[in-house]
Amino acid sequence: MSHPPGVEERARILGWSIMVVSALQLALFLRGISRRSYAALALPVLGLLTIASALGFWLGYTMATTRFGDTSDYPPEPGAPEATG
């Protein structure tokens, strides 16, 4: 059983979009805190935002680079004979 048409391309586009948004979000935040001295508030928020951006980038990278060709990742089609061994 294969995945529906367009799933792989949509996943790649979504993955790249998540990576771009994560990187842009972090860059804009860093630019914002460099203009003002709010270190007492900004440093903890920076830490949390860095973690969230890294997780978002990792998720996007995983979605963008996943190979969809391995048919063992999908359940068998109904009515298809089961492979043994």
Backbone as JSON, one array per atom type, in Angstrom:
{
  "sequence": "MSHPPGVEERARILGWSIMVVSALQLALFLRGISRRSYAALALPVLGLLTIASALGFWLGYTMATTRFGDTSDYPPEPGAPEATG",
  "N": [[0.85, -1.18, 0.0], [0.61, 2.15, -0.85], [1.31, 5.59, -0.03], [-1.07, 8.31, -0.23], [-1.27, 10.3, -3.26], [0.88, 13.13, -3.45], [1.39, 13.41, -0.74], [4.04, 13.11, 0.16], [5.36, 15.32, -1.03], [3.92, 17.47, 0.12], [4.58, 17.07, 2.82], [7.31, 17.58, 2.75], [7.34, 20.29, 1.96], [5.97, 21.42, 4.14], [7.78, 20.73, 6.15], [10.11, 22.19, 5.4], [9.02, 24.74, 5.63], [8.48, 24.91, 8.4], [11.1, 24.81, 9.37], [12.15, 27.24, 8.32], [10.48, 29.17, 9.53], [11.09, 28.69, 12.23], [13.86, 29.34, 12.36], [13.75, 32.03, 11.5], [12.13, 33.15, 13.49], [13.78, 32.91, 15.77], [15.96, 34.5, 14.93], [14.76, 37.05, 14.65], [14.0, 37.52, 17.31], [16.51, 37.58, 18.58], [17.58, 39.85, 17.36], [15.83, 41.76, 18.35], [16.33, 41.73, 21.15], [18.9, 42.63, 21.14], [18.76, 45.31, 20.68], [17.74, 46.54, 22.95], [18.25, 46.63, 26.5], [17.2, 44.25, 28.12], [18.01, 42.11, 29.7], [17.54, 40.64, 32.06], [14.93, 39.7, 31.82], [14.93, 38.79, 29.21], [16.9, 36.77, 28.87], [16.05, 34.27, 30.15], [13.74, 33.84, 28.61], [14.9, 33.77, 26.12], [16.33, 31.37, 26.34], [14.21, 29.47, 26.5], [12.94, 30.0, 24.05], [14.98, 29.34, 22.3], [15.16, 26.58, 22.7], [12.56, 25.83, 21.84], [12.71, 26.68, 19.17], [14.8, 25.09, 18.24], [13.65, 22.54, 18.5], [11.5, 22.85, 16.73], [12.93, 23.27, 14.34], [14.25, 20.8, 14.14], [12.03, 19.09, 13.88], [11.0, 20.05, 11.43], [13.2, 19.51, 9.74], [13.26, 16.73, 9.9], [10.79, 16.09, 8.73], [11.19, 17.16, 6.2], [13.23, 15.64, 5.11], [12.55, 12.97, 5.2], [12.37, 9.71, 3.91], [10.08, 8.24, 1.77], [9.85, 5.84, 0.49], [9.97, 3.26, 1.6], [8.15, 0.49, 1.8], [7.58, -1.16, 3.93], [6.9, 0.38, 6.04], [4.24, 0.91, 5.93], [0.91, -0.24, 6.55], [-0.39, -3.47, 5.45], [-2.42, -3.77, 2.47], [-5.98, -4.11, 2.61], [-7.18, -7.39, 2.19], [-4.93, -8.23, 0.84], [-2.46, -10.77, 0.46], [-0.69, -11.91, 3.33], [2.72, -11.43, 4.09], [5.12, -13.84, 5.04], [7.7, -14.68, 7.33]],
  "CA": [[0.0, 0.0, 0.0], [1.41, 3.37, -0.91], [0.66, 6.77, 0.52], [-1.82, 9.05, -1.24], [-0.43, 11.21, -4.07], [1.11, 14.47, -2.93], [1.7, 13.43, 0.69], [5.48, 13.32, 0.33], [5.7, 16.71, -1.38], [3.34, 18.36, 1.14], [5.37, 16.92, 4.04], [8.58, 18.28, 2.53], [7.06, 21.73, 1.98], [5.67, 21.76, 5.53], [9.03, 20.62, 6.9], [10.94, 23.36, 5.1], [8.35, 25.92, 6.19], [8.71, 24.91, 9.84], [12.5, 25.19, 9.6], [12.33, 28.67, 8.02], [9.81, 29.94, 10.57], [11.86, 28.54, 13.47], [15.08, 30.13, 12.25], [13.37, 33.44, 11.43], [11.64, 33.53, 14.81], [14.93, 33.09, 16.65], [16.74, 35.65, 14.45], [14.04, 38.28, 15.0], [14.09, 37.7, 18.75], [17.88, 38.0, 18.89], [17.72, 41.24, 16.92], [15.06, 42.59, 19.27], [16.99, 41.9, 22.46], [20.17, 43.35, 20.99], [18.48, 46.75, 20.63], [17.41, 47.04, 24.29], [18.89, 45.84, 27.55], [16.23, 43.58, 28.99], [18.67, 40.82, 29.92], [16.93, 39.89, 33.17], [13.74, 39.03, 31.29], [15.16, 38.2, 27.9], [17.73, 35.57, 28.88], [15.25, 33.05, 30.32], [12.87, 33.7, 27.45], [15.79, 33.35, 25.04], [16.58, 29.94, 26.52], [13.0, 28.73, 26.11], [12.72, 30.19, 22.62], [16.01, 28.57, 21.6], [14.74, 25.18, 22.76], [11.4, 25.67, 20.96], [13.16, 26.82, 17.79], [15.57, 23.89, 17.89], [12.69, 21.45, 18.3], [10.8, 23.13, 15.48], [13.85, 23.03, 13.23], [14.44, 19.35, 14.07], [10.8, 18.53, 13.31], [10.97, 20.43, 10.02], [14.25, 18.77, 9.04], [12.81, 15.34, 9.82], [9.71, 16.01, 7.73], [11.69, 17.52, 4.87], [14.2, 14.68, 4.58], [12.07, 11.6, 5.36], [12.21, 8.93, 2.68], [8.78, 7.62, 1.79], [9.84, 4.69, -0.39], [10.0, 1.98, 2.28], [6.77, 0.0, 1.92], [7.38, -1.86, 5.2], [6.38, 1.35, 7.01], [2.81, 1.05, 5.74], [0.19, -1.5, 6.78], [-0.78, -4.12, 4.19], [-3.74, -3.44, 1.95], [-6.99, -5.12, 2.96], [-7.35, -8.44, 1.19], [-3.66, -8.65, 0.28], [-1.89, -11.88, 1.22], [0.33, -11.49, 4.28], [4.05, -12.01, 3.88], [5.62, -14.55, 6.22], [9.15, -14.87, 7.39]],
  "C": [[0.89, 1.23, 0.0], [0.61, 4.53, -0.31], [-0.08, 7.5, -0.59], [-0.91, 10.0, -2.02], [-0.31, 12.58, -3.41], [1.51, 14.52, -1.47], [3.17, 13.75, 0.92], [5.86, 14.77, 0.05], [5.16, 17.69, -0.35], [4.13, 18.28, 2.44], [6.69, 17.66, 3.91], [8.39, 19.8, 2.6], [6.78, 22.18, 3.41], [6.94, 21.72, 6.38], [9.93, 21.81, 6.66], [10.33, 24.63, 5.68], [8.58, 26.03, 7.69], [10.14, 25.32, 10.15], [12.72, 26.68, 9.39], [11.7, 29.52, 9.12], [10.58, 29.86, 11.89], [13.12, 29.4, 13.45], [14.78, 31.63, 12.23], [12.9, 33.96, 12.79], [12.81, 33.8, 15.76], [15.76, 34.31, 16.24], [16.07, 36.97, 14.82], [14.1, 38.55, 16.5], [15.48, 38.17, 19.15], [18.11, 39.45, 18.49], [17.0, 42.18, 17.89], [15.75, 42.79, 20.61], [18.32, 42.62, 22.34], [19.96, 44.86, 20.96], [18.19, 47.35, 22.0], [18.09, 46.13, 25.32], [17.84, 45.3, 28.52], [16.75, 42.2, 29.36], [18.0, 39.99, 31.01], [15.69, 39.13, 32.71], [14.06, 38.24, 30.03], [15.96, 36.9, 27.95], [16.94, 34.29, 29.15], [14.31, 32.79, 29.13], [13.69, 33.24, 26.24], [16.08, 31.85, 25.13], [15.4, 29.09, 26.08], [12.75, 28.83, 24.61], [13.75, 29.41, 21.81], [15.64, 27.09, 21.58], [13.56, 24.94, 21.82], [11.81, 25.77, 19.49], [13.96, 25.61, 17.35], [14.65, 22.69, 17.66], [11.91, 21.63, 17.01], [11.67, 22.87, 14.27], [14.08, 21.53, 13.04], [13.21, 18.67, 13.46], [10.72, 18.83, 11.82], [11.99, 19.66, 9.21], [13.83, 17.31, 8.85], [11.74, 15.18, 8.75], [10.23, 16.26, 6.33], [12.59, 16.45, 4.28], [13.77, 13.23, 4.74], [11.9, 10.94, 4.0], [10.9, 8.16, 2.79], [8.72, 6.32, 0.99], [9.78, 3.35, 0.29], [8.58, 1.49, 2.54], [6.54, -0.76, 3.22], [6.86, -0.91, 6.29], [4.87, 1.48, 6.96], [2.12, -0.28, 6.02], [-0.2, -2.14, 5.45], [-2.17, -3.7, 3.76], [-4.74, -4.5, 2.37], [-7.14, -6.13, 1.82], [-6.06, -8.91, 0.56], [-3.11, -9.81, 1.1], [-0.76, -11.37, 2.12], [1.65, -12.18, 3.98], [4.49, -12.69, 5.18], [7.13, -14.6, 6.19], [9.84, -13.69, 7.81]]
}
